[in-house]
Amino acid sequence: VESSHRILELFSGIGGMHFAALDWGRKSHGREIQVIQCFDVSELANKVYEFNFKKKPSVRSIEHLDSTYLDSLGADTWLMSPPCEVNHIPVWAYSAMMRIQELEHCFICLSCFRT
């Protein structure tokens, strides 16, 4: 078995990307997948995620994570499932705008990493 593949999961929702990563790991010669940290601001989604994976996502807003912290996690891969609320702008306009700002913040942090 190869070494584990460390994953940071942003906008984790109920864990769809986590399931996909586990499937990828199985298909990659039994590679172990380790989700080192996950984030979502939805309490309901986090309850489902915790039920599915026995790991509670952080409710810390992604836009408040700095690049130093994110880099210190040592993730091999960042998985993100950007917010669904964007599809419901009339109803969720404020929430959607905040989630878009979080996604934009992720890109800014990525640009700060060493290569």
C-alpha distance (Angstrom), angle and dihedral (degrees) to the residues before:
residue distance angle dihedral
V1 . . .
E2 3.79 . .
S3 3.78 120.7 .
S4 3.77 117.6 -77.4
H5 3.77 121.2 -83.8
R6 3.82 110.2 -130.4
I7 3.80 115.8 -142.0
L8 3.79 132.7 -167.7
E9 3.79 110.7 -158.7
L10 3.80 118.1 -155.9
F11 3.82 123.0 -172.6
S12 3.80 84.9 12.4
G13 3.80 96.7 178.8
I14 3.80 110.6 175.1
G15 3.80 92.4 -25.0
G16 3.80 107.5 -91.1
M17 3.79 92.5 143.7
H18 3.81 89.8 46.8
F19 3.82 90.1 56.1
A20 3.81 89.7 47.8
A21 3.81 90.9 50.9
L22 3.80 91.6 50.7
D23 3.81 89.7 50.7
W24 3.82 90.2 49.3
G25 3.80 89.5 50.3
R26 3.80 92.2 52.9
K27 3.80 91.0 48.7
S28 3.81 91.6 47.8
H29 3.79 95.3 71.3
G30 3.78 95.8 -76.8
R31 3.78 96.4 -52.8
E32 3.81 111.5 177.7
I33 3.80 115.0 -120.6
Q34 3.79 117.6 -150.6
V35 3.80 117.9 -172.1
I36 3.79 98.9 -156.5
Q37 3.80 97.1 -175.2
C38 3.77 137.7 -3.9
F39 3.79 132.2 -166.2
D40 3.78 135.6 -162.1
V41 3.79 131.3 146.0
S42 3.82 94.5 -147.9
E43 3.80 110.2 100.3
L44 3.81 91.3 -163.8
A45 3.80 93.8 51.0
N46 3.81 89.5 46.8
K47 3.81 91.2 55.1
V48 3.80 90.2 54.2
Y49 3.81 91.5 44.9
E50 3.79 91.1 50.6
F51 3.81 90.6 49.3
N52 3.81 90.9 50.3
F53 3.81 98.2 44.8
K54 3.83 107.8 16.3
K55 3.82 87.2 -123.0
K56 3.79 122.7 109.5
P57 3.81 115.2 -139.6
S58 3.76 118.7 -133.1
V59 3.80 115.6 -107.5
R60 3.79 89.9 -151.3
S61 3.79 109.6 129.5
I62 3.78 111.2 -108.5
E63 3.79 92.4 -136.0
H64 3.82 88.0 66.1
L65 3.81 94.2 57.4
D66 3.76 113.6 98.0
S67 3.78 126.6 -145.9
T68 3.82 92.5 -112.3
Y69 3.81 91.3 58.0
L70 3.80 93.3 44.2
D71 3.80 91.8 48.4
S72 3.83 91.1 48.4
L73 3.80 89.8 62.0
G74 3.79 89.3 69.9
A75 3.79 95.5 -141.7
D76 3.78 118.2 178.8
T77 3.79 90.6 -159.2
W78 3.78 136.9 19.3
L79 3.78 113.8 -146.5
M80 3.76 119.3 -165.3
S81 3.72 135.3 173.3
P82 3.79 101.9 -167.0
P83 3.77 117.5 -136.7
C84 3.78 122.5 -67.0
E85 3.79 90.8 -153.1
V86 3.81 90.0 82.3
N87 3.81 87.3 76.9
H88 3.80 90.6 59.7
I89 3.79 101.5 50.4
P90 3.84 97.0 148.9
V91 3.81 91.1 56.4
W92 3.79 101.4 27.9
A93 3.81 101.9 30.1
Y94 3.80 96.9 134.5
S95 3.80 94.4 43.0
A96 3.81 91.8 46.3
M97 3.79 92.4 51.2
M98 3.81 91.3 51.0
R99 3.81 91.7 49.4
I100 3.80 91.5 49.2
Q101 3.81 88.7 52.3
E102 3.81 88.8 52.8
L103 3.80 91.2 52.2
E104 3.79 90.7 48.0
H105 3.83 88.7 50.8
C106 3.83 89.7 55.3
F107 3.79 90.3 57.1
I108 3.79 91.3 49.6
C109 3.81 90.5 51.3
L110 3.80 91.4 49.3
S111 3.78 90.2 55.2
C112 3.83 89.2 58.4
F113 3.81 95.9 56.9
R114 3.73 122.9 105.6
T115 3.77 115.7 -117.5
